Amino acid sequence: MPQAPHQLLFLPGASGNRQFWQPLGAQLRHPARQVHLGWPGFGDTPARDDVQGMNDLLDLVLQRIDQPTALVAQSMGGIIAVQAALARPELITHLVLSVTSGGVDMGELGASDWRNDYTAAYPQLPRWFVDDHSDLGPRLGELGMPVLLLWGDCDPISPVAVGQRLAALLPNACLRIVPGAEHDLGLSHATEVAPWLDQHLNGESIGDA
């Protein structure tokens, strides 16, 4: 039985939207303390001079991991979640990765390139975040904690094939596919997804989709 988390650390995607996971978090029954992070310089989170790259964001997350922690990550935030789990495997009890690359090559899996459209729509956001191309695939086999993978079958940015690749590389992963969901499924389908998270965090089997 996996260790129970004492805190749930929610990580946003490239928008840095600290509110993204809050509707889902409000529906969870798990008693762990919830912490919703924003990325400095993104959304409504003030910029910081000491945050100039992905490694700095990783450091911010690692500073919060001082007790048994479950990481819940959206899209690009999943890369930081995987890196944090690799750095602190003894304290990461569970991972939840939603429509992320997880550090694998998405181009060969049919993903559309969202970066140019995104930076055109949000020119004020730091470019280094969307330029990240971390290759974590060779190390995913090191992550033995339970991993819940959440995908929508209508998401062109991170298609189901990416979730299937991660499920094959992670030793203890469960893939759930939400029919009709797109890249914002963690928000748009919060009511459907919340019971899966509770079951995942409680060590209950939710089966493969």
GROMACS elastic network, one bead per residue, 0.5 to 0.9 nm:
[ bonds ]
;  ai    aj funct       b0    kb
    1     4     6  0.87224   500
    1   203     6  0.66782   500
    2     5     6  0.89754   500
    2    93     6  0.65645   500
    2    94     6  0.80904   500
    2   145     6  0.74013   500
    2   146     6  0.76560   500
    2   201     6  0.87394   500
    2   202     6  0.86267   500
    2   203     6  0.67436   500
    3    68     6  0.76154   500
    3    93     6  0.58354   500
    3    94     6  0.85957   500
    3   203     6  0.88990   500
    4    32     6  0.85790   500
    4    68     6  0.72106   500
    4    69     6  0.82252   500
    4    70     6  0.85701   500
    4    93     6  0.66454   500
    4    94     6  0.85210   500
    4   201     6  0.70283   500
    4   202     6  0.72067   500
    4   203     6  0.84177   500
    5     8     6  0.69847   500
    5    32     6  0.63865   500
    5    33     6  0.89076   500
    5    67     6  0.79605   500
    5    70     6  0.57030   500
    5    91     6  0.86072   500
    5    92     6  0.78871   500
    5    93     6  0.58988   500
    5    94     6  0.75641   500
    5   201     6  0.75192   500
    6    31     6  0.80507   500
    6    33     6  0.64336   500
    6    34     6  0.89778   500
    6    67     6  0.65958   500
    6    68     6  0.53580   500
    6    69     6  0.58840   500
    6    70     6  0.79761   500
    7    31     6  0.85524   500
    7    34     6  0.57594   500
    7    35     6  0.72482   500
    7    65     6  0.87686   500
    7    67     6  0.74216   500
    7    68     6  0.67219   500
    7    70     6  0.64237   500
    7    71     6  0.86708   500
    8    32     6  0.61942   500
    8    33     6  0.60587   500
    8    35     6  0.61114   500
    8    36     6  0.83307   500
    8    68     6  0.89872   500
    8    69     6  0.58277   500
    8    71     6  0.60324   500
    8    72     6  0.71041   500
    9    33     6  0.85303   500
    9    34     6  0.61988   500
    9    36     6  0.61651   500
    9    37     6  0.72580   500
    9    61     6  0.85143   500
    9    64     6  0.82082   500
    9    65     6  0.85218   500
    9    69     6  0.68532   500
    9    70     6  0.61532   500
    9    72     6  0.61049   500
    9    73     6  0.83034   500
   10    18     6  0.83517   500
   10    20     6  0.89781   500
   10    21     6  0.67345   500
   10    22     6  0.87161   500
   10    25     6  0.87752   500
   10    34     6  0.75048   500
   10    35     6  0.61151   500
   10    37     6  0.60585   500
   10    38     6  0.88858   500
   10    70     6  0.85070   500
   10    71     6  0.60877   500
   10    73     6  0.58925   500
   10    74     6  0.82796   500
   11    16     6  0.82056   500
   11    17     6  0.88534   500
   11    18     6  0.77016   500
   11    20     6  0.88667   500
   11    21     6  0.81035   500
   11    35     6  0.88874   500
   11    36     6  0.66349   500
   11    37     6  0.56233   500
   11    38     6  0.70918   500
   11    39     6  0.85071   500
   11    61     6  0.87093   500
   11    71     6  0.73838   500
   11    72     6  0.60640   500
   11    74     6  0.62936   500
   11    77     6  0.55898   500
   11    78     6  0.76862   500
   11    80     6  0.84428   500
   11    81     6  0.76636   500
   12    15     6  0.71032   500
   12    16     6  0.52416   500
   12    17     6  0.57781   500
   12    18     6  0.62237   500
   12    19     6  0.83254   500
   12    20     6  0.66450   500
   12    21     6  0.75364   500
   12    36     6  0.82172   500
   12    37     6  0.70481   500
   12    38     6  0.65534   500
   12    39     6  0.76899   500
   12    72     6  0.86401   500
   12    73     6  0.60950   500
   12    74     6  0.51931   500
   12    75     6  0.74510   500
   12    76     6  0.77164   500
   12    77     6  0.55100   500
   12    78     6  0.84976   500
   13    16     6  0.56080   500
   13    17     6  0.71861   500
   13    20     6  0.87032   500
   13    39     6  0.88832   500
   13    73     6  0.73503   500
   13    78     6  0.77469   500
   13   100     6  0.86975   500
   14    17     6  0.80202   500
   14    39     6  0.86108   500
   14    42     6  0.80448   500
   14    74     6  0.85594   500
   14    75     6  0.73054   500
   14    76     6  0.58143   500
   14    77     6  0.71218   500
   14   118     6  0.89641   500
   14   125     6  0.87427   500
   14   129     6  0.69942   500
   14   130     6  0.69931   500
   15    18     6  0.87800   500
   15    39     6  0.84512   500
   15    42     6  0.63177   500
   15    43     6  0.63671   500
   15   122     6  0.86035   500
   15   125     6  0.81133   500
   16    19     6  0.88666   500
   16    20     6  0.85803   500
   16    37     6  0.83004   500
   16    38     6  0.52594   500
   16    39     6  0.50575   500
   16    40     6  0.79273   500
   16    41     6  0.82523   500
   16    43     6  0.55059   500
   16    44     6  0.81181   500
   16    45     6  0.77946   500
   16    77     6  0.87027   500
   17    20     6  0.55027   500
   17    21     6  0.85742   500
   17    37     6  0.84731   500
   17    38     6  0.61321   500
   17    39     6  0.78875   500
   17    42     6  0.73684   500
   17    43     6  0.56672   500
   17    44     6  0.74451   500
   17    45     6  0.83996   500
   18    21     6  0.72801   500
   18    22     6  0.78885   500
   18    36     6  0.59007   500
   18    37     6  0.56231   500
   18    39     6  0.78763   500
   18    43     6  0.77930   500
   18    44     6  0.78567   500
   18    45     6  0.79092   500
   19    22     6  0.52387   500
   19    23     6  0.78572   500
   19    36     6  0.73983   500
   19    37     6  0.87523   500
   19    38     6  0.83756   500
   20    23     6  0.73672   500
   20    24     6  0.84499   500
   20    36     6  0.87561   500
   20    74     6  0.86281   500
   20   184     6  0.86864   500
   20   186     6  0.76445   500
   20   187     6  0.61763   500
   21    24     6  0.54732   500
   21    25     6  0.60461   500
   21    26     6  0.86968   500
   21    36     6  0.74005   500
   21    72     6  0.86070   500
   21    73     6  0.88409   500
   21    74     6  0.84806   500
   21   186     6  0.66880   500
   21   187     6  0.63959   500
   21   190     6  0.82389   500
   22    26     6  0.60369   500
   22    27     6  0.87933   500
   22    36     6  0.74500   500
   22   187     6  0.83031   500
   23    26     6  0.52566   500
   23    27     6  0.68408   500
   23   186     6  0.88518   500
   23   187     6  0.68031   500
   23   190     6  0.65364   500
   23   191     6  0.83600   500
   24    27     6  0.53700   500
   24    28     6  0.67577   500
   24   186     6  0.71201   500
   24   187     6  0.68040   500
   24   189     6  0.84304   500
   24   191     6  0.67221   500
   24   193     6  0.75653   500
   24   194     6  0.58044   500
   25    28     6  0.53459   500
   25    29     6  0.87542   500
   25    34     6  0.74765   500
   25   190     6  0.84443   500
   25   194     6  0.75077   500
   26    29     6  0.83884   500
   26   194     6  0.89283   500
   27   190     6  0.80320   500
   27   191     6  0.71991   500
   27   194     6  0.62045   500
   27   195     6  0.82463   500
   28    31     6  0.82097   500
   28   194     6  0.58262   500
   28   195     6  0.71235   500
   28   197     6  0.75319   500
   28   198     6  0.62328   500
   29    32     6  0.89009   500
   29   194     6  0.87282   500
   29   195     6  0.84309   500
   29   198     6  0.65328   500
   30    33     6  0.87001   500
   30   197     6  0.87719   500
   30   198     6  0.60019   500
   30   201     6  0.74026   500
   30   202     6  0.77196   500
   31    34     6  0.87141   500
   32    69     6  0.88181   500
   37    45     6  0.89701   500
   37    61     6  0.83829   500
   38    41     6  0.87879   500
   38    42     6  0.72474   500
   38    43     6  0.77238   500
   38    44     6  0.78851   500
   38    45     6  0.58287   500
   39    42     6  0.54340   500
   39    43     6  0.77546   500
   39    44     6  0.88446   500
   39    45     6  0.62421   500
   39    46     6  0.83301   500
   39    47     6  0.81438   500
   39    51     6  0.89123   500
   39    57     6  0.71556   500
   40    43     6  0.81684   500
   40    44     6  0.83718   500
   40    45     6  0.50653   500
   40    46     6  0.52911   500
   40    48     6  0.58965   500
   40    51     6  0.69482   500
   40    57     6  0.83046   500
   41    44     6  0.77677   500
   41    45     6  0.58772   500
   41    46     6  0.53001   500
   41    48     6  0.68698   500
   41    51     6  0.83523   500
   41   124     6  0.88232   500
   41   125     6  0.69481   500
   41   126     6  0.72715   500
   42    45     6  0.57649   500
   42    46     6  0.73496   500
   42    47     6  0.72980   500
   42   124     6  0.84315   500
   42   125     6  0.60274   500
   42   126     6  0.76978   500
   43    46     6  0.81075   500
   43   125     6  0.82824   500
   47    50     6  0.88142   500
   47    51     6  0.75618   500
   48    51     6  0.54954   500
   48    52     6  0.81804   500
   49    52     6  0.71101   500
   50    53     6  0.89789   500
   50    56     6  0.71528   500
   51    54     6  0.81360   500
   51    55     6  0.83933   500
   51    56     6  0.51173   500
   51    57     6  0.66136   500
   51    60     6  0.87132   500
   52    55     6  0.82229   500
   52    56     6  0.63977   500
   52    57     6  0.82807   500
   52   126     6  0.83672   500
   52   128     6  0.79116   500
   53    56     6  0.53932   500
   53    57     6  0.67365   500
   53    58     6  0.89292   500
   53   126     6  0.87242   500
   53   128     6  0.61392   500
   53   129     6  0.69168   500
   54    57     6  0.50954   500
   54    58     6  0.62314   500
   54    59     6  0.86650   500
   54    80     6  0.76899   500
   54   128     6  0.74414   500
   54   129     6  0.64642   500
   54   132     6  0.76593   500
   55    59     6  0.62059   500
   55    60     6  0.87278   500
   55    80     6  0.85522   500
   56    59     6  0.50082   500
   56    60     6  0.63781   500
   56    61     6  0.88254   500
   57    60     6  0.50527   500
   57    61     6  0.64082   500
   57    62     6  0.86849   500
   57    80     6  0.75102   500
   58    61     6  0.51409   500
   58    62     6  0.61350   500
   58    63     6  0.86296   500
   58    80     6  0.57891   500
   58    81     6  0.81206   500
   58    83     6  0.73394   500
   58    84     6  0.66440   500
   59    62     6  0.50154   500
   59    63     6  0.61420   500
   59    64     6  0.88503   500
   59    84     6  0.86088   500
   60    63     6  0.52665   500
   60    64     6  0.68632   500
   61    64     6  0.53196   500
   61    65     6  0.67643   500
   61    80     6  0.80363   500
   61    81     6  0.82712   500
   61    84     6  0.72139   500
   62    65     6  0.51350   500
   62    66     6  0.79797   500
   62    84     6  0.63563   500
   62    87     6  0.82282   500
   62    88     6  0.78928   500
   63    66     6  0.70906   500
   64    67     6  0.83646   500
   65    68     6  0.73833   500
   65    69     6  0.64890   500
   65    84     6  0.87653   500
   65    88     6  0.80154   500
   65    91     6  0.71273   500
   65    92     6  0.80572   500
   66    69     6  0.80433   500
   66    91     6  0.75608   500
   67    91     6  0.61780   500
   67    92     6  0.84751   500
   68    90     6  0.80267   500
   68    92     6  0.59225   500
   68    93     6  0.61175   500
   69    91     6  0.59875   500
   69    93     6  0.57112   500
   69    94     6  0.71859   500
   69    95     6  0.89785   500
   70    91     6  0.84969   500
   70    92     6  0.57141   500
   70    93     6  0.54309   500
   70    95     6  0.57772   500
   70    96     6  0.77139   500
   70   201     6  0.79207   500
   71    78     6  0.89022   500
   71    81     6  0.63643   500
   71    82     6  0.89291   500
   71    84     6  0.88449   500
   71    85     6  0.83560   500
   71    92     6  0.72331   500
   71    93     6  0.82727   500
   71    94     6  0.64329   500
   71    95     6  0.50327   500
   71    96     6  0.61149   500
   71    97     6  0.82051   500
   72    77     6  0.87356   500
   72    78     6  0.79882   500
   72    81     6  0.76764   500
   72    94     6  0.84673   500
   72    95     6  0.61357   500
   72    97     6  0.61972   500
   72    98     6  0.78652   500
   73    76     6  0.79603   500
   73    77     6  0.52170   500
   73    79     6  0.84657   500
   73    80     6  0.83342   500
   73    81     6  0.64280   500
   73    95     6  0.80460   500
   73    96     6  0.61601   500
   73    97     6  0.51911   500
   73    98     6  0.61312   500
   73    99     6  0.88647   500
   73   100     6  0.79949   500
   74    77     6  0.52362   500
   74    78     6  0.58324   500
   74    96     6  0.86133   500
   74    97     6  0.63991   500
   74    99     6  0.65153   500
   74   100     6  0.63930   500
   74   183     6  0.89712   500
   74   184     6  0.84127   500
   74   186     6  0.75155   500
   75    78     6  0.55772   500
   75    79     6  0.79097   500
   75    97     6  0.75935   500
   75    98     6  0.59994   500
   75    99     6  0.51014   500
   75   101     6  0.68426   500
   75   102     6  0.82138   500
   75   158     6  0.81464   500
   75   183     6  0.79250   500
   75   184     6  0.89277   500
   76    79     6  0.56661   500
   76    80     6  0.74535   500
   76    99     6  0.85323   500
   76   100     6  0.58415   500
   76   101     6  0.69579   500
   76   102     6  0.78119   500
   76   103     6  0.89779   500
   76   129     6  0.82408   500
   76   130     6  0.80235   500
   76   132     6  0.89286   500
   77    80     6  0.53327   500
   77    81     6  0.62770   500
   77    82     6  0.87871   500
   77    97     6  0.85396   500
   77   100     6  0.74474   500
   77   102     6  0.86480   500
   78    82     6  0.60828   500
   78    83     6  0.84916   500
   78    96     6  0.83812   500
   78    97     6  0.57336   500
   78    98     6  0.73068   500
   78    99     6  0.82973   500
   78   100     6  0.54405   500
   78   101     6  0.70125   500
   78   102     6  0.54300   500
   78   103     6  0.80705   500
   79    82     6  0.52471   500
   79    83     6  0.62459   500
   79    84     6  0.86030   500
   79   100     6  0.73427   500
   79   101     6  0.69141   500
   79   103     6  0.56157   500
   79   134     6  0.75540   500
   79   136     6  0.82149   500
   80    83     6  0.50185   500
   80    84     6  0.60262   500
   80    85     6  0.85390   500
   80   102     6  0.83876   500
   81    84     6  0.50585   500
   81    85     6  0.61443   500
   81    86     6  0.86174   500
   81    95     6  0.77013   500
   81    96     6  0.87730   500
   81    97     6  0.80538   500
   81   102     6  0.82216   500
   82    85     6  0.50470   500
   82    86     6  0.61916   500
   82    87     6  0.86159   500
   82    95     6  0.81548   500
   82    97     6  0.87367   500
   82   102     6  0.64800   500
   82   103     6  0.78812   500
   82   136     6  0.80726   500
   82   140     6  0.80225   500
   82   143     6  0.84786   500
   83    86     6  0.50910   500
   83    87     6  0.62126   500
   83    88     6  0.86771   500
   83   103     6  0.89407   500
   83   136     6  0.80419   500
   84    88     6  0.60046   500
   84    89     6  0.79050   500
   84    92     6  0.82295   500
   85    88     6  0.51857   500
   85    89     6  0.50451   500
   85    90     6  0.84387   500
   85    91     6  0.80620   500
   85    92     6  0.58572   500
   85    93     6  0.89520   500
   85    94     6  0.89550   500
   85    95     6  0.80406   500
   85   143     6  0.71736   500
   85   145     6  0.88718   500
   86    89     6  0.56382   500
   86    92     6  0.89443   500
   86   139     6  0.80546   500
   86   140     6  0.83037   500
   86   142     6  0.73662   500
   86   143     6  0.67781   500
   87    90     6  0.88138   500
   88    91     6  0.56463   500
   88    92     6  0.63772   500
   89    92     6  0.52434   500
   89    93     6  0.77978   500
   89   142     6  0.88876   500
   89   143     6  0.72130   500
   89   144     6  0.82924   500
   89   145     6  0.78962   500
   90    93     6  0.76447   500
   92    95     6  0.74156   500
   92   145     6  0.73431   500
   93   145     6  0.59708   500
   93   146     6  0.73624   500
   93   201     6  0.85304   500
   94   145     6  0.56069   500
   94   146     6  0.52156   500
   94   147     6  0.59633   500
   94   148     6  0.80471   500
   94   200     6  0.80063   500
   94   201     6  0.68956   500
   95   145     6  0.71828   500
   95   146     6  0.63922   500
   95   148     6  0.62584   500
   95   149     6  0.83986   500
   96   146     6  0.85770   500
   96   147     6  0.56834   500
   96   149     6  0.59935   500
   96   150     6  0.75262   500
   96   197     6  0.78625   500
   96   200     6  0.87118   500
   97   100     6  0.62536   500
   97   101     6  0.89465   500
   97   102     6  0.76286   500
   97   147     6  0.73778   500
   97   148     6  0.62983   500
   97   149     6  0.50383   500
   97   150     6  0.62487   500
   97   151     6  0.87878   500
   98   148     6  0.82613   500
   98   149     6  0.58770   500
   98   151     6  0.61343   500
   98   152     6  0.89627   500
   98   163     6  0.87168   500
   98   183     6  0.85145   500
   98   184     6  0.88809   500
   98   185     6  0.79872   500
   98   186     6  0.70580   500
   99   102     6  0.87576   500
   99   149     6  0.77582   500
   99   150     6  0.62140   500
   99   151     6  0.52669   500
   99   152     6  0.74327   500
   99   155     6  0.81261   500
   99   157     6  0.81242   500
   99   158     6  0.55384   500
   99   159     6  0.77232   500
   99   160     6  0.83184   500
   99   162     6  0.81145   500
   99   163     6  0.73009   500
   99   182     6  0.87152   500
   99   183     6  0.63426   500
   99   184     6  0.83138   500
   99   185     6  0.82530   500
   99   186     6  0.89000   500
  100   103     6  0.81596   500
  100   149     6  0.88128   500
  100   150     6  0.87848   500
  100   151     6  0.86062   500
  100   158     6  0.65099   500
  100   162     6  0.79114   500
  100   163     6  0.79012   500
  101   104     6  0.55675   500
  101   105     6  0.72801   500
  101   106     6  0.63814   500
  101   158     6  0.69851   500
  101   162     6  0.66933   500
  101   163     6  0.80872   500
  101   166     6  0.83066   500
  102   105     6  0.89445   500
  102   134     6  0.86866   500
  102   135     6  0.85602   500
  102   136     6  0.71406   500
  102   137     6  0.78095   500
  102   140     6  0.86883   500
  102   162     6  0.87093   500
  102   163     6  0.89438   500
  102   166     6  0.72755   500
  103   106     6  0.85312   500
  103   133     6  0.72956   500
  103   134     6  0.52943   500
  103   137     6  0.59908   500
  103   140     6  0.88304   500
  104   133     6  0.86317   500
  104   134     6  0.76196   500
  104   135     6  0.56597   500
  104   136     6  0.61229   500
  104   137     6  0.51342   500
  104   138     6  0.88097   500
  104   162     6  0.79323   500
  104   165     6  0.82233   500
  104   166     6  0.78049   500
  105   108     6  0.63642   500
  105   109     6  0.73908   500
  105   133     6  0.81992   500
  105   134     6  0.87390   500
  105   135     6  0.71235   500
  105   137     6  0.81074   500
  105   162     6  0.84989   500
  106   109     6  0.50902   500
  106   110     6  0.67948   500
  106   111     6  0.55740   500
  106   112     6  0.84692   500
  106   157     6  0.89274   500
  106   158     6  0.73749   500
  106   159     6  0.86449   500
  106   161     6  0.87293   500
  106   162     6  0.64723   500
  107   110     6  0.57662   500
  107   111     6  0.54297   500
  107   112     6  0.73244   500
  107   113     6  0.78073   500
  108   111     6  0.74497   500
  109   158     6  0.86410   500
  109   159     6  0.75146   500
  109   160     6  0.87600   500
  109   161     6  0.58507   500
  109   162     6  0.61642   500
  109   165     6  0.85509   500
  110   156     6  0.80128   500
  110   157     6  0.87012   500
  110   158     6  0.81872   500
  110   159     6  0.68419   500
  110   161     6  0.75404   500
  110   162     6  0.83998   500
  111   114     6  0.87034   500
  111   155     6  0.87554   500
  111   156     6  0.59113   500
  111   157     6  0.52606   500
  111   158     6  0.54856   500
  111   159     6  0.59435   500
  111   161     6  0.86693   500
  111   162     6  0.80985   500
  112   156     6  0.58145   500
  112   157     6  0.52103   500
  112   158     6  0.76343   500
  112   159     6  0.86790   500
  113   116     6  0.74126   500
  113   117     6  0.83959   500
  113   156     6  0.89120   500
  113   157     6  0.68969   500
  114   117     6  0.57009   500
  114   118     6  0.60249   500
  114   119     6  0.87245   500
  114   157     6  0.64521   500
  115   118     6  0.50564   500
  115   119     6  0.61080   500
  115   120     6  0.85020   500
  115   130     6  0.61951   500
  115   131     6  0.77599   500
  116   119     6  0.53660   500
  116   120     6  0.61449   500
  116   121     6  0.86313   500
  117   120     6  0.51577   500
  117   121     6  0.62045   500
  117   122     6  0.86251   500
  118   121     6  0.51428   500
  118   122     6  0.60457   500
  118   123     6  0.80905   500
  118   130     6  0.85407   500
  119   123     6  0.50995   500
  119   124     6  0.80945   500
  119   125     6  0.73440   500
  119   126     6  0.88160   500
  119   127     6  0.73467   500
  119   130     6  0.80349   500
  120   123     6  0.55135   500
  121   124     6  0.88960   500
  122   125     6  0.58725   500
  123   126     6  0.79434   500
  123   127     6  0.82382   500
  124   127     6  0.86025   500
  125   128     6  0.89207   500
  125   129     6  0.84357   500
  126   129     6  0.62398   500
  126   130     6  0.79670   500
  127   130     6  0.57619   500
  127   131     6  0.63042   500
  128   131     6  0.50448   500
  128   132     6  0.64353   500
  129   132     6  0.57084   500
  130   133     6  0.83476   500
  134   137     6  0.89433   500
  135   138     6  0.76190   500
  135   139     6  0.88439   500
  136   139     6  0.55438   500
  136   140     6  0.64639   500
  137   140     6  0.54381   500
  137   141     6  0.81334   500
  137   166     6  0.82805   500
  137   169     6  0.73973   500
  138   141     6  0.71346   500
  138   142     6  0.88307   500
  138   169     6  0.85066   500
  139   142     6  0.56655   500
  139   143     6  0.78151   500
  139   169     6  0.88669   500
  140   143     6  0.57046   500
  140   144     6  0.88554   500
  140   166     6  0.81251   500
  140   169     6  0.60129   500
  140   170     6  0.55880   500
  140   171     6  0.81219   500
  141   144     6  0.73538   500
  141   169     6  0.59197   500
  141   170     6  0.53371   500
  141   171     6  0.59903   500
  142   170     6  0.79192   500
  142   171     6  0.80037   500
  143   146     6  0.84097   500
  143   147     6  0.87275   500
  143   170     6  0.65888   500
  143   171     6  0.69524   500
  143   172     6  0.79857   500
  144   147     6  0.84301   500
  144   170     6  0.74836   500
  144   171     6  0.59158   500
  144   172     6  0.60008   500
  144   173     6  0.88787   500
  145   171     6  0.82132   500
  145   172     6  0.64282   500
  145   173     6  0.84028   500
  146   170     6  0.89767   500
  146   171     6  0.83289   500
  146   172     6  0.51154   500
  146   173     6  0.59132   500
  146   174     6  0.79538   500
  146   200     6  0.77589   500
  146   201     6  0.87108   500
  146   203     6  0.84172   500
  147   167     6  0.86664   500
  147   170     6  0.77137   500
  147   171     6  0.86970   500
  147   172     6  0.61055   500
  147   174     6  0.62754   500
  147   175     6  0.84859   500
  147   200     6  0.81613   500
  148   172     6  0.87606   500
  148   173     6  0.58414   500
  148   174     6  0.50712   500
  148   175     6  0.61509   500
  148   176     6  0.74863   500
  148   196     6  0.85043   500
  148   197     6  0.77877   500
  148   200     6  0.69291   500
  149   163     6  0.65464   500
  149   164     6  0.89125   500
  149   166     6  0.81195   500
  149   167     6  0.74947   500
  149   173     6  0.69820   500
  149   174     6  0.59589   500
  149   176     6  0.60247   500
  149   177     6  0.82941   500
  150   163     6  0.75536   500
  150   174     6  0.86651   500
  150   175     6  0.61715   500
  150   176     6  0.51559   500
  150   177     6  0.60962   500
  150   178     6  0.74723   500
  150   185     6  0.82091   500
  150   186     6  0.81668   500
  150   193     6  0.83050   500
  151   154     6  0.88583   500
  151   155     6  0.78751   500
  151   158     6  0.79738   500
  151   159     6  0.75414   500
  151   160     6  0.60962   500
  151   162     6  0.88080   500
  151   163     6  0.65607   500
  151   175     6  0.75477   500
  151   176     6  0.63004   500
  151   178     6  0.60830   500
  151   179     6  0.88069   500
  151   181     6  0.76452   500
  151   182     6  0.80216   500
  151   183     6  0.80441   500
  151   185     6  0.75840   500
  152   155     6  0.56487   500
  152   158     6  0.84942   500
  152   159     6  0.74338   500
  152   160     6  0.68349   500
  152   176     6  0.85079   500
  152   177     6  0.54611   500
  152   179     6  0.60701   500
  152   180     6  0.64267   500
  152   182     6  0.51907   500
  152   183     6  0.69055   500
  152   184     6  0.86858   500
  152   185     6  0.66367   500
  153   156     6  0.85784   500
  153   159     6  0.67781   500
  153   160     6  0.60270   500
  153   177     6  0.65168   500
  153   178     6  0.63749   500
  153   179     6  0.55696   500
  153   180     6  0.59174   500
  153   181     6  0.60180   500
  153   182     6  0.69302   500
  154   159     6  0.74138   500
  154   160     6  0.85008   500
  154   178     6  0.88134   500
  154   179     6  0.74678   500
  154   180     6  0.55505   500
  154   181     6  0.55312   500
  154   183     6  0.79837   500
  155   158     6  0.57871   500
  155   159     6  0.53774   500
  155   160     6  0.77112   500
  155   180     6  0.85767   500
  155   181     6  0.68163   500
  155   183     6  0.53007   500
  155   184     6  0.87364   500
  156   159     6  0.54726   500
  156   160     6  0.89516   500
  156   182     6  0.76752   500
  156   183     6  0.78206   500
  157   182     6  0.85456   500
  157   183     6  0.68442   500
  158   161     6  0.79431   500
  158   162     6  0.62877   500
  158   163     6  0.79999   500
  158   182     6  0.88717   500
  158   183     6  0.72414   500
  159   162     6  0.57521   500
  159   163     6  0.73196   500
  160   163     6  0.51606   500
  160   164     6  0.62611   500
  160   165     6  0.86889   500
  160   177     6  0.75645   500
  161   165     6  0.61491   500
  161   166     6  0.86755   500
  162   165     6  0.50798   500
  162   166     6  0.63086   500
  162   167     6  0.85887   500
  163   166     6  0.51189   500
  163   167     6  0.60729   500
  163   168     6  0.86336   500
  163   175     6  0.68152   500
  163   176     6  0.88087   500
  163   177     6  0.87909   500
  164   168     6  0.62699   500
  164   169     6  0.87731   500
  164   175     6  0.72497   500
  165   168     6  0.51552   500
  165   169     6  0.63702   500
  165   170     6  0.87534   500
  166   169     6  0.50556   500
  166   170     6  0.59514   500
  166   173     6  0.80605   500
  166   175     6  0.87895   500
  167   170     6  0.54564   500
  167   171     6  0.77684   500
  167   172     6  0.80679   500
  167   173     6  0.54527   500
  167   174     6  0.66796   500
  167   175     6  0.64186   500
  168   171     6  0.75033   500
  168   173     6  0.80649   500
  169   173     6  0.86002   500
  170   173     6  0.57140   500
  174   205     6  0.89988   500
  174   206     6  0.78808   500
  174   207     6  0.68734   500
  174   208     6  0.56862   500
  174   209     6  0.81333   500
  175   207     6  0.82453   500
  175   208     6  0.56244   500
  175   209     6  0.61372   500
  176   196     6  0.87203   500
  176   206     6  0.87571   500
  176   207     6  0.82417   500
  176   208     6  0.61508   500
  177   181     6  0.84419   500
  177   208     6  0.87086   500
  177   209     6  0.58520   500
  178   181     6  0.55994   500
  178   182     6  0.86532   500
  178   185     6  0.78294   500
  178   189     6  0.82063   500
  178   192     6  0.85634   500
  178   193     6  0.85239   500
  178   209     6  0.86543   500
  179   182     6  0.88916   500
  181   184     6  0.75060   500
  181   185     6  0.54910   500
  181   188     6  0.76968   500
  181   189     6  0.73804   500
  182   185     6  0.56935   500
  182   188     6  0.84340   500
  183   186     6  0.81236   500
  184   187     6  0.56045   500
  184   188     6  0.59481   500
  184   189     6  0.80822   500
  185   189     6  0.50548   500
  185   190     6  0.70852   500
  185   193     6  0.83869   500
  186   189     6  0.57726   500
  186   190     6  0.53899   500
  186   193     6  0.70796   500
  186   194     6  0.88354   500
  187   190     6  0.51102   500
  187   191     6  0.86607   500
  188   191     6  0.82924   500
  189   192     6  0.54059   500
  189   193     6  0.61641   500
  189   194     6  0.85909   500
  190   193     6  0.50966   500
  190   194     6  0.58025   500
  191   194     6  0.56099   500
  191   195     6  0.76499   500
  192   195     6  0.67117   500
  192   196     6  0.76995   500
  193   196     6  0.53610   500
  193   197     6  0.65538   500
  194   197     6  0.51568   500
  194   198     6  0.63836   500
  194   199     6  0.87627   500
  195   198     6  0.50441   500
  195   199     6  0.61770   500
  195   200     6  0.84901   500
  196   199     6  0.51214   500
  196   200     6  0.60215   500
  196   201     6  0.85863   500
  196   206     6  0.68372   500
  197   201     6  0.60479   500
  197   202     6  0.84236   500
  198   201     6  0.52029   500
  198   202     6  0.60413   500
  198   203     6  0.86017   500
  198   204     6  0.84457   500
  199   202     6  0.50792   500
  199   203     6  0.61760   500
  199   205     6  0.69166   500
  199   206     6  0.67456   500
  200   203     6  0.53011   500
  200   204     6  0.58540   500
  200   205     6  0.70845   500
  200   206     6  0.72284   500
  201   204     6  0.76186   500
  206   209     6  0.88770   500
